[in-house]
Amino acid sequence: MKYQVMYDRGNRLRLRSGQWAFTEKEGYGIASLLLDQDFIHEVFTSHKNGSILIYYEECEENKQRIFDILNGITLEDLFEAEPTQTQVSKEITDDFYYKLMGMVVNRFLGRLFLPMPIKNAMAFYRSLKYIWAGLDSLTSFRVDVALLDGAAVAGALMQREFAPAGSMMFLLSISDALEDYTVQKAKSTLKDSLALNIDSVWIVGDDGEERQCPAIEIDKGDKIKVHMGDVIPVDGKVIAGEGMVNESSMTGEPLAVHKMPGKTVHAGTVVEEGNLIVEVYSMNKETRLNKIIDLIENSEELKAETQSKAEKLADSIVPYSFLATALTYLVTGNASKALSVLMVDFSCAIKLTTPLSVISAMREASDNRMMIKGGKFLESYANADTIVFDKTGTLTNATPKVVKVVPMSRRYKRDEILRMAACIEEHFAHSIATAIVKQAEAEGLKHEEDHSEVEYIVAHGIVTEYDGKRAVIGSKHFLFDDEKVKVTKTQDKKLKKEENEHSVVYLAIDGKLEGIICIDDPVREEAKYVIEELKQLGVEHVIMLTGDSESGAKASAKALGITEYRSQVLPEDKSRIVEELKGDGRTVIMVGDGINDSPALAAADVSVSMKHSSDIAREVADISLLSDDLYNLVTLRKLSEGMLDKINKNYRNIVAVNGSLLVLGVFGVIPPSTSSLIHNLSTMLFGAMSTKSVLKDEDYVNAIEVEAIEVADTS
C-alpha cells in the first residue's frame, strides 16, 4: 500500500494514500486490521482523500510496526468492514460541525450579498414553520415556548423588523441542529453500551458438546447455550433448560419471567437464573436497533432533574412574557416598546443552556471512557453523600490469583483438585472462577467435561455431578451450613491457618471436604487515594461490602483507610443495606461488577459498573466505566459537580442580562432590534460557555500518577 506521512508527532500519526485509494467500508477494514494491534488505540480513515489517522503508544518500534502492516497490504488484501463506535461517533460530530459551519456561512453570505427584498422574502419563508408551530400550540390551548417563539417572530415581521426576526430564527435553527446531533450521539452511545460483552457464545453441537465461537458466526437454526448472568444475543426459542429471564430492557417489566422449552426469548434480555439452550430464529442486529430506538424515544426519563426543571421553568415563564408585553403596550401605547419586551425570551436561553451543559458533561465523560445512560444519573452522582463499594473486582484487582491449592484428604492430589475446580468453574465469569481456570491453564492441567449440568447459586457456589458423584464448590457458608459437609479436627486446623491469610474456595465431593483453593485478591494500588479524594469532594460515608471472612474484610478495610465495612454479606444483604441507607435520607452510589451485585446496583440512587463487569451488572448500572482506572470515580465527581455549578451560573447570568433588557425596553432606551440582537448574542454566548469543559488538566491525573505523588510526599 502506497502512502505519504503527513503528520508525525507524539502518539499521533497521519498518513495519506490519495483520493479513492480505498472505499469507505474498505477504510473501516484497514482500521479494524490496525486495531487488532494492542498498541494502537484509535484509527480514523477517510475514503475521500485516502487519509489514515492513527493514535498509538508512542515509540519507534511501534511506529515501524505500523509501517510494516501498511506496507504489506495489497489491493487483494482490502476488505469491507463496519465502523467501530468511536468512528461512528466521530463521523456524527464531524457532520454536525459541517452542518453548523454551513449555516453560519450561508447566513453571513446572505446578509452580505443578497438584495434586501430577497433577504426579507427568505426571512418570511423561514418564519412560516415557527408561526405554524405557535398556532398549533395556540389551538391546542398550550402556552409554551413554541407559542412565544411564533408570536415573537410574527410580531417582528409585522413591525418590519426582519433582521431581529432572522437572528432569532437563526438561533432557533442552531438549537434544532444541536437537538438532532444529541439524539444521534445518544443512539450511537446506547448502541455501543448495549453491545458490550457479546463477543462470543457457546454453540451446542448435534452431539451435545459445547464450543465457544465468535458471536458474528452464529447462523439461523444454530443452538446456543446462554449461562446465568449472560445477555441473550439473539431472538430464538428455548429448546432445553429452564431459567428466569429479565426482560425489562424490552418490556419495562421489572420482574424476571420464567422460560422453559417452547418459550421465546429476545436479544438484549438477561438470564438471571438457570441456563438455557436457545434455537436461533433471527440475529440480534435489528432487534437491538429497535431497542435503541425505543430507549431514545423514552429518553425523557433519563434527563437530569435539573434539565427537566429548566424546561418546565422555561414554559412557565412564557405567560409572564406575554403579560409583560401586554402591560407595556397598555401603559405606553407603543408597539415598538412592547415588541422589545416580547423579543426578550428568558425561556430560550434557559432551554438552550441547561441541556447543553448536561450534554457537554456527558460528552466529556464519554471522552474519559465513562458511559452514562442519562443526565439524571450525573446529577445524582454529584449530590450523593454515600458511596458503597463491593470489594472483589472493584476495590481489589479484577484478576485475583491462586496462591495455594491444598488437598484435604488422601483421595485426590493437589493437581487433581485444581483440575476439577477449573472444570466446574469455567462456565462462569466471576473473577475468582477466572483465576482458578487461568491457574489450571498456566499449569497445563487440561480437562474433559467430566461433570453434568452445573447449577450456580448466587453468592454461594456451584452444584454439579462429577464422575457420578455430587460435587459442590464455593463459600464456607455454602458447604458447611447449607450442604452440611463435615470437617475433621485435622482439616479444621488446616482451614483456620489458611482462612486467616487468604480467601478460600472449598471443594467437596459426596459430602466430604476434598480440597481448598487459596486466593489472594490484593487491593488496587490507587483505591486508597481514590477514597481519600472522594471524601474531600463531599462523599461523607464510604462503605465496603464483601462476602469475605471478618479477618479478610478487616485487613482490606485497614489497607484502604475505610472505617465502615460489612463482611460475609449475601446479595440480598447488599440490596437491603443500600435500601436502609436510602431510608436514612442518604443519596447512595453503588459500585460493583458481579452478578451478585446487581440487586444492590438496581437499588441505589445511582450505580456504577466496572470495566470487567458481568453483562447483567452492565445492564443494570446507570454508569459504566470503560477503562480500568478507579480514579475515574473522582473524575466523574468533579465533572458532575462542575455541571451543576455551570447550570446555576447560567441561571444567574440569564436573569441578569435579560432582566436588564426588559427594563431598558420598557423605558424605550433600546429599540426591538437592539433588544433582540443583545438577547440572541447573549444566548449564543451562554450556549457556547455551556459547552466548555469543566475538567481541568489536573483532573486527568491517573491512578499511577496519584500514587507517585503520595510516595514522593512521604519519602
C-alpha positions in Angstrom: 0.0 0.0 0.0 1.4 3.4 -1.0 1.1 6.3 1.3 2.8 9.5 2.5 3.4 10.6 6.1 1.6 13.9 6.5 1.9 14.3 10.3 4.1 12.5 12.9 4.2 13.9 16.4 3.8 12.2 19.8 1.3 9.4 19.7 -0.5 10.7 16.6 0.4 9.6 13.0 -1.5 10.7 9.9 -0.9 9.1 6.5 -2.4 9.8 3.1 -2.8 7.3 0.3 -4.5 9.6 -2.2 -8.1 10.1 -3.3 -10.2 7.0 -3.7 -7.3 4.7 -2.7 -10.0 2.7 -0.8 -13.8 2.8 -0.3 -15.5 3.9 2.9 -16.1 0.4 4.1 -12.6 -0.7 3.0 -11.3 2.1 5.2 -13.1 0.6 8.1 -11.4 -2.7 7.2 -8.0 -1.1 7.3 -8.9 0.4 10.7 -10.0 -3.0 12.1 -6.8 -4.5 10.8 -4.7 -1.9 12.7 -6.9 -2.0 15.8 -6.1 -5.7 16.2 -2.7 -4.5 17.5 -2.7 -3.8 21.3 -0.5 -0.7 21.0 -3.0 1.1 18.6 -5.8 2.9 20.4 -7.8 4.6 17.7 -7.9 4.7 13.9 -9.9 7.1 11.7 -10.0 6.8 7.9 -11.3 9.0 5.1 -12.0 7.4 1.7 -12.4 10.9 0.2 -8.6 11.7 0.4 -7.2 8.3 1.5 -6.4 9.6 4.9 -5.5 7.3 7.8 -5.2 8.9 11.3 -3.7 6.6 13.9 -3.3 7.1 17.7 -0.8 4.6 19.2 1.6 4.0 22.1 4.5 6.2 21.2 7.8 4.5 20.4 9.9 4.0 17.3 9.3 0.2 17.3 5.5 0.6 17.3 5.7 3.2 14.5 7.8 0.8 12.4 5.3 -2.0 13.1 2.5 0.3 11.7 4.5 0.9 8.6 5.2 -2.8 8.2 1.5 -3.6 8.4 0.5 -0.9 5.8 3.4 -1.9 3.5 2.1 -5.4 3.5 -1.4 -4.5 2.4 -2.2 -5.1 -1.3 -5.4 -4.4 -3.3 -6.3 -8.0 -2.8 -6.0 -7.7 1.0 -8.6 -4.8 1.2 -11.9 -6.0 2.7 -15.0 -4.2 3.8 -16.0 -3.9 7.5 -18.4 -2.0 9.7 -17.2 1.1 11.6 -16.4 1.0 15.3 -18.5 3.0 17.8 -15.7 5.5 18.1 -15.6 6.0 14.3 -19.3 6.4 14.1 -19.3 9.0 16.9 -16.5 11.0 15.2 -18.5 11.0 11.9 -21.6 12.2 13.7 -19.7 15.0 15.3 -17.9 16.0 12.0 -21.2 16.0 10.2 -22.7 18.3 12.8 -19.8 20.7 12.6 -20.0 20.8 8.8 -23.7 21.5 9.1 -23.2 24.2 11.6 -20.4 25.8 9.6 -22.7 25.7 6.5 -25.5 27.5 8.4 -23.1 30.2 9.6 -21.5 30.7 6.2 -24.9 30.9 4.4 -26.2 33.5 6.9 -23.1 35.6 6.6 -23.0 35.5 2.8 -26.7 36.1 2.6 -26.6 39.2 4.8 -23.5 40.4 2.8 -24.5 39.9 -0.8 -28.3 39.3 -1.2 -30.6 42.3 -2.0 -32.9 43.4 0.7 -36.1 42.3 -0.9 -34.8 38.7 -1.3 -33.4 38.7 2.3 -36.8 39.8 3.6 -38.7 37.2 1.5 -36.4 34.4 2.8 -36.9 35.6 6.4 -40.7 35.4 5.8 -40.4 31.9 4.3 -38.3 30.6 7.2 -40.7 32.1 9.7 -43.7 30.0 8.5 -42.6 26.9 10.4 -42.3 28.8 13.7 -45.6 30.6 13.2 -47.3 27.3 12.4 -45.8 25.7 15.5 -47.1 28.7 17.5 -50.6 28.4 16.0 -50.6 24.7 16.8 -49.8 25.4 20.5 -52.5 28.1 20.5 -55.2 25.9 19.0 -54.2 23.2 21.5 -54.5 25.7 24.4 -50.8 25.3 25.3 -49.0 28.4 26.5 -45.4 27.2 25.8 -42.1 28.2 24.3 -43.3 27.4 20.7 -46.1 29.9 21.1 -43.8 32.6 22.4 -41.3 31.9 19.6 -44.0 32.1 17.0 -45.5 35.3 18.4 -42.1 37.0 18.7 -41.2 36.1 15.1 -44.7 37.2 13.8 -44.6 40.4 15.8 -41.1 41.3 14.5 -42.3 40.7 10.9 -45.4 42.8 11.4 -43.2 45.7 12.6 -40.9 45.0 9.6 -38.1 44.1 11.9 -36.7 41.5 9.5 -33.2 41.5 10.9 -34.2 40.7 14.5 -36.6 38.0 13.3 -33.8 36.5 11.1 -31.4 36.5 14.1 -34.0 34.8 16.3 -34.7 32.1 13.7 -31.0 31.5 13.1 -30.5 30.9 16.8 -33.5 28.5 16.9 -32.2 26.6 13.9 -28.9 26.1 15.7 -30.9 24.7 18.6 -32.7 22.3 16.3 -29.4 21.1 14.8 -28.0 20.6 18.3 -31.0 18.5 19.3 -30.7 16.3 16.2 -27.0 15.9 16.9 -27.5 14.9 20.5 -30.2 12.3 19.5 -27.8 10.7 17.0 -25.0 10.7 19.6 -27.2 9.1 22.1 -28.2 6.4 19.7 -24.6 5.7 18.9 -23.6 5.6 22.6 -26.5 3.4 23.6 -25.9 1.0 20.7 -22.3 0.6 21.9 -23.3 0.1 25.5 -25.9 -2.5 24.7 -23.5 -4.4 22.5 -20.8 -4.8 25.3 -19.5 -8.3 26.1 -21.4 -10.1 23.4 -18.2 -11.1 21.6 -18.6 -14.9 21.8 -21.2 -17.5 22.5 -21.4 -21.2 23.4 -22.7 -23.3 20.5 -24.2 -26.7 21.3 -23.4 -29.3 18.6 -25.6 -32.2 17.5 -23.6 -34.4 19.8 -24.4 -32.2 22.8 -20.9 -30.8 23.2 -20.4 -27.1 23.7 -17.8 -25.0 21.9 -17.1 -21.3 22.0 -17.3 -19.3 18.8 -17.5 -15.6 17.8 -21.0 -14.1 18.0 -20.8 -12.9 14.4 -20.6 -16.5 13.2 -24.0 -17.5 14.6 -26.5 -18.7 11.9 -30.2 -19.2 11.9 -31.0 -22.6 13.3 -27.9 -22.8 15.5 -28.4 -23.9 19.1 -26.6 -21.7 21.6 -26.3 -22.1 25.4 -26.8 -19.0 27.5 -25.5 -19.2 31.1 -26.8 -17.4 34.1 -25.8 -13.7 34.1 -25.3 -13.6 30.3 -27.1 -11.4 27.8 -29.1 -13.3 25.2 -27.5 -12.3 21.9 -30.4 -13.5 19.5 -34.1 -13.9 19.1 -35.0 -17.5 19.5 -36.9 -20.4 21.1 -35.9 -22.2 24.2 -35.4 -25.9 23.4 -33.8 -27.1 26.6 -33.3 -25.9 30.2 -35.3 -23.6 32.4 -34.5 -20.2 33.8 -35.7 -16.7 34.8 -35.1 -14.0 32.2 -35.0 -10.3 32.9 -36.9 -8.7 30.0 -37.1 -5.2 31.5 -35.0 -3.7 28.7 -37.6 -4.9 26.2 -40.9 -4.7 28.1 -40.2 -2.4 31.0 -41.5 -5.1 33.5 -39.1 -5.3 36.5 -39.8 -9.0 37.4 -37.9 -11.8 35.7 -40.0 -14.2 33.5 -39.9 -18.0 33.8 -38.7 -19.5 30.5 -39.0 -23.2 29.6 -38.8 -25.2 26.4 -41.1 -23.8 23.8 -40.9 -20.2 25.1 -39.5 -17.3 23.0 -36.6 -15.2 24.2 -35.3 -11.9 22.8 -31.9 -10.4 22.1 -30.8 -8.0 24.8 -32.6 -9.7 27.7 -30.6 -11.3 30.6 -30.7 -14.7 32.1 -30.9 -14.1 35.9 -31.2 -17.7 37.0 -30.6 -21.1 35.3 -29.1 -22.0 31.9 -31.0 -22.1 28.6 -30.3 -23.7 25.2 -31.8 -21.5 22.5 -32.5 -22.2 18.9 -31.7 -19.1 16.8 -34.6 -17.5 15.0 -33.1 -14.2 13.9 -29.9 -12.3 14.6 -29.8 -9.6 17.2 -28.9 -6.6 14.9 -32.4 -5.4 14.1 -33.9 -6.2 17.5 -31.1 -4.4 19.2 -31.5 -1.5 16.9 -35.3 -1.4 17.7 -34.4 -1.4 21.4 -32.1 1.5 20.9 -34.8 3.5 19.2 -37.3 2.7 22.0 -34.7 3.9 24.5 -34.2 7.2 22.7 -38.0 7.7 22.3 -38.4 7.2 26.0 -35.3 9.1 27.0 -37.3 11.8 28.7 -36.9 9.8 31.9 -33.1 9.8 31.5 -32.9 13.6 31.6 -31.4 15.3 34.6 -33.9 16.6 37.1 -32.2 20.0 36.7 -32.8 19.8 32.9 -36.4 18.8 33.3 -36.9 21.6 35.8 -35.3 24.1 33.4 -37.6 23.1 30.5 -40.7 23.4 32.8 -39.4 26.7 34.1 -38.9 27.9 30.5 -42.5 27.1 29.7 -43.8 28.5 32.9 -42.1 31.9 32.2 -44.0 32.2 28.8 -47.3 33.5 30.3 -45.4 36.2 32.2 -43.6 37.3 29.0 -46.9 37.7 27.3 -48.3 39.5 30.3 -45.4 41.9 30.5 -45.7 42.6 26.7 -49.4 43.4 27.1 -48.9 45.7 30.1 -46.1 47.5 28.3 -48.4 48.2 25.3 -51.4 49.2 27.6 -49.2 51.6 29.6 -47.2 53.1 26.8 -49.3 52.5 23.8 -46.0 52.0 21.9 -45.9 48.7 19.9 -42.1 49.1 19.5 -41.6 49.0 23.3 -44.0 46.1 23.6 -42.1 44.2 20.9 -38.8 44.9 22.8 -40.3 43.0 25.8 -41.6 40.2 23.6 -38.3 39.7 21.9 -36.6 39.1 25.3 -37.2 35.5 25.9 -35.8 34.1 29.2 -37.0 30.6 28.3 -34.9 30.5 25.1 -31.6 30.8 27.0 -32.7 28.5 29.8 -33.9 25.8 27.5 -30.7 26.0 25.4 -28.0 26.3 28.0 -29.2 23.7 30.5 -29.4 20.7 28.2 -26.2 21.9 26.6 -24.5 21.8 30.0 -25.8 18.2 30.6 -24.9 17.1 27.0 -21.4 18.6 27.3 -20.8 16.8 30.6 -21.9 13.5 29.1 -19.7 14.0 26.1 -16.8 14.9 28.4 -17.5 11.7 30.4 -17.5 9.7 27.1 -14.2 11.2 26.2 -12.9 9.9 29.5 -14.3 6.4 28.7 -17.3 6.6 31.0 -20.7 5.8 29.5 -23.6 7.5 31.2 -27.2 6.4 30.4 -28.8 9.7 31.2 -28.2 13.2 32.7 -30.2 12.5 35.9 -27.5 10.0 36.9 -24.8 12.6 36.7 -26.9 14.9 38.9 -27.4 12.1 41.5 -23.7 11.3 41.4 -22.9 15.0 42.2 -25.4 15.1 45.1 -24.5 11.7 46.6 -23.2 11.7 50.2 -22.6 8.0 50.5 -20.7 5.5 48.3 -20.9 1.7 48.7 -18.2 -0.5 47.2 -18.3 -4.2 46.5 -14.8 -5.3 47.4 -14.0 -8.1 44.9 -13.1 -6.8 41.4 -13.9 -3.2 42.5 -11.6 -2.2 45.3 -9.3 -5.1 44.6 -7.6 -6.1 41.3 -10.0 -7.5 38.8 -7.8 -10.6 38.4 -7.3 -12.3 41.8 -4.7 -15.1 41.7 -4.5 -18.6 43.1 -1.6 -18.8 45.6 -2.1 -22.2 47.0 -4.1 -25.5 46.4 -4.4 -27.7 49.5 -5.7 -31.3 49.3 -7.8 -32.1 52.4 -7.7 -35.9 52.1 -5.6 -38.6 50.5 -8.3 -39.3 47.9 -7.2 -36.6 45.5 -3.8 -35.0 44.8 -3.1 -31.3 44.5 -3.3 -31.1 40.7 -6.5 -33.1 40.6 -8.2 -30.7 43.0 -7.2 -27.7 40.8 -8.2 -29.6 37.6 -11.7 -30.5 38.9 -12.3 -26.9 40.2 -11.3 -25.4 36.9 -13.6 -27.9 35.0 -16.6 -26.8 37.1 -15.8 -23.1 37.3 -15.0 -22.5 33.6 -18.6 -21.7 32.7 -18.8 -18.6 35.0 -17.3 -15.2 34.5 -16.8 -14.2 38.2 -13.2 -13.1 38.8 -12.4 -15.9 41.3 -13.7 -18.5 38.8 -11.5 -16.9 36.2 -8.5 -17.1 38.5 -8.9 -20.8 39.1 -9.3 -21.5 35.3 -6.3 -19.4 34.4 -4.1 -21.2 37.0 -5.1 -24.6 35.7 -4.3 -23.4 32.1 -0.9 -22.0 33.3 0.0 -25.3 34.8 -1.1 -27.3 31.7 -3.9 -29.1 33.6 -6.3 -29.8 30.7 -9.6 -31.4 31.4 -12.6 -33.0 29.8 -16.2 -32.1 30.6 -16.5 -34.8 33.3 -19.4 -33.1 35.1 -23.1 -32.8 34.4 -25.2 -29.7 34.2 -23.9 -27.1 36.6 -26.2 -25.0 38.9 -24.9 -21.7 40.1 -26.3 -20.4 43.4 -25.7 -16.7 43.7 -23.0 -15.8 46.3 -22.8 -19.4 47.5 -21.3 -21.6 44.9 -21.8 -24.3 42.2 -23.5 -27.7 42.4 -22.9 -30.4 39.8 -22.3 -34.1 39.4 -18.7 -35.1 38.8 -17.9 -38.7 37.8 -21.3 -39.6 39.1 -20.8 -38.0 42.5 -22.4 -34.8 43.9 -19.7 -32.1 43.7 -20.0 -28.7 45.4 -17.6 -25.8 45.2 -18.0 -22.4 46.8 -18.0 -20.5 50.1 -17.6 -21.8 53.6 -21.2 -20.9 54.5 -22.5 -22.8 51.4 -20.5 -26.1 52.1 -20.7 -26.3 55.8 -24.1 -24.7 56.6 -26.2 -25.4 53.6 -24.6 -28.6 52.3 -23.7 -29.9 55.8 -20.2 -31.0 54.7 -18.4 -32.5 57.7 -14.8 -31.4 58.7 -12.3 -33.5 60.8 -10.3 -31.9 63.5 -7.1 -32.2 61.4 -8.9 -30.4 58.5 -10.3 -27.7 60.8 -6.8 -26.9 62.0 -5.5 -26.5 58.4 -8.6 -24.4 57.4 -8.1 -21.9 60.2 -4.5 -21.3 59.2 -5.4 -20.7 55.6 -8.5 -18.7 56.3 -6.6 -16.2 58.4 -4.2 -15.5 55.5 -6.3 -15.9 52.3 -9.7 -16.0 50.7 -10.6 -19.7 50.4 -12.8 -21.6 47.9 -13.9 -25.0 49.2 -14.4 -28.2 47.1 -16.4 -31.2 48.4 -17.4 -34.4 46.7 -20.0 -36.8 48.1 -20.4 -34.7 51.2 -16.7 -34.8 52.1 -14.2 -31.9 52.0 -11.6 -32.8 49.4 -9.6 -29.6 48.9 -9.4 -25.9 49.2 -8.0 -23.2 46.9 -6.4 -20.2 48.5 -6.8 -16.9 46.6 -5.2 -13.6 47.1 -7.0 -10.5 45.8 -4.8 -7.5 46.7 -6.4 -4.1 46.9 -5.9 -1.8 44.0 -2.9 0.5 44.4 -4.9 3.6 43.6 -8.0 2.7 45.7 -6.8 4.3 48.9 -6.1 7.6 47.2 -9.5 7.5 45.3 -11.3 7.1 48.6 -9.5 9.9 50.2 -10.3 12.3 47.3 -13.9 11.3 47.2 -14.2 12.2 50.9 -12.6 15.6 50.1 -15.2 16.1 47.4 -18.1 15.7 49.9 -18.7 12.0 50.0 -19.2 11.7 53.7 -19.7 7.9 54.1 -17.6 5.2 52.4 -18.8 1.6 53.0 -17.2 -1.7 51.8 -19.3 -4.8 51.4 -17.8 -8.2 50.9 -18.6 -11.9 51.2 -15.1 -12.5 52.7 -14.5 -13.5 56.3 -14.3 -10.9 59.0 -10.5 -11.2 59.2 -10.1 -10.7 55.5 -12.5 -7.9 55.3 -10.9 -6.1 58.2 -7.4 -6.4 56.7 -8.7 -4.9 53.3 -10.6 -2.1 55.1 -7.5 -1.1 57.0 -5.3 -1.1 53.9 -7.9 1.2 52.2 -8.5 3.5 55.1 -12.2 2.5 55.3 -13.7 2.6 58.8 -17.1 1.2 57.8 -17.4 -2.3 56.3 -19.6 -5.4 56.3 -18.2 -8.9 56.0 -19.9 -12.2 54.9 -22.5 -10.3 53.0 -25.0 -12.0 50.8 -26.6 -10.4 47.6 -29.9 -9.8 49.4 -28.0 -8.2 52.3 -26.3 -5.8 49.8 -29.5 -4.5 48.4 -31.1 -4.3 51.9 -28.1 -2.3 53.2 -28.5 0.1 50.3 -32.2 0.5 50.9 -31.5 1.1 54.6 -29.0 3.9 53.8 -31.6 5.5 51.5 -34.2 5.2 54.2 -31.8 7.2 56.4 -32.0 10.1 53.9 -28.7 9.4 52.2 -28.1 9.6 48.4 -26.3 6.4 47.6 -23.8 5.5 44.9 -23.2 1.7 44.5 -20.1 0.5 42.7 -19.9 -3.2 41.7 -19.0 -5.7 39.0 -20.6 -9.1 39.6 -23.9 -10.9 39.1 -24.4 -10.8 42.9 -24.0 -7.0 42.9 -26.9 -6.5 40.5 -29.7 -6.2 43.2 -27.7 -3.5 45.1 -26.9 -1.7 41.8 -30.6 -1.6 41.0 -31.5 -0.4 44.5 -29.0 2.6 44.6 -29.8 6.2 43.6 -27.0 5.9 41.0 -24.9 2.8 40.2 -21.5 2.3 38.6 -20.2 -0.8 36.9 -16.5 -1.5 36.4 -14.8 -2.3 33.1 -14.8 -6.1 33.6 -18.3 -6.3 35.0 -20.7 -9.1 34.1 -23.3 -8.5 31.4 -26.1 -8.2 33.9 -24.2 -5.7 36.1 -23.6 -3.5 33.0 -27.3 -3.8 32.0 -28.4 -2.7 35.5 -25.8 0.0 36.1 -26.6 3.7 35.3 -22.9 4.5 34.6 -20.3 2.1 33.1 -16.6 2.7 33.4 -14.9 1.6 30.1 -11.4 1.9 31.5 -9.9 0.0 34.4 -8.8 3.2 36.3 -10.7 3.5 39.6 -9.7 7.2 39.7 -12.4 7.8 37.1 -14.8 7.8 40.1 -13.1 11.0 41.3 -13.1 12.5 37.8 -16.8 11.7 37.5 -17.5 13.5 40.8 -15.6 16.6 39.7 -17.4 16.5 36.3 -20.9 16.2 37.7 -20.3 18.9 40.3 -18.9 21.1 37.6 -22.0 20.6 35.5 -24.4 21.7 38.3 -22.2 24.7 39.0 -22.3 25.7 35.4 -26.1 25.4 35.2 -26.5 27.5 38.3 -24.1 30.2 37.0 -26.1 30.2 33.7 -29.3 30.9 35.6 -27.8 33.9 37.3 -26.3 35.3 34.1 -29.5 34.8 32.1 -31.7 36.6 34.7 -29.2 39.5 35.0 -28.9 40.1 31.2 -32.5 39.5 30.2 -33.8 41.4 33.2 -31.7 44.4 32.2 -33.0 44.2 28.6 -36.6 44.2 29.8 -36.1 47.3 31.9 -34.3 49.1 29.0 -37.0 48.1 26.5 -39.9 49.2 28.7 -38.4 52.6 29.2 -37.6 52.9 25.5 -33.8 53.1 25.9 -33.3 50.4 23.3 -35.4 49.5 20.2 -36.6 45.9 19.5 -33.8 45.3 17.0 -31.1 46.1 19.7 -33.0 44.2 22.3 -33.3 41.1 20.1 -29.6 41.4 19.0 -28.3 41.5 22.6 -30.7 38.8 23.7 -29.6 36.5 20.8 -26.0 37.2 21.2 -26.1 36.6 25.0 -28.0 33.4 24.5 -25.4 32.2 22.0 -22.6 33.2 24.3 -24.2 31.4 27.3 -24.7 28.4 25.0 -21.0 28.4 24.0 -20.0 28.7 27.6 -22.2 25.7 28.4 -20.2 23.5 26.1 -16.9 24.5 27.8 -15.1 21.6 29.5 -15.5 21.7 33.3 -12.5 19.4 34.0 -9.0 21.0 34.4 -5.7 19.4 33.4 -5.0 18.2 36.9 -8.4 16.3 37.0 -7.0 13.9 34.4 -4.2 12.6 36.7 -4.4 8.9 36.6 -4.1 6.5 39.5 -0.4 5.7 38.9 0.5 9.4 39.0 -1.5 9.9 42.2 0.4 7.1 43.8 3.7 8.6 42.7 2.7 11.9 44.2 1.8 10.3 47.5 5.0 8.3 47.6 7.1 11.4 46.9 5.3 13.2 49.7 6.2 10.5 52.2 9.8 10.0 51.2 
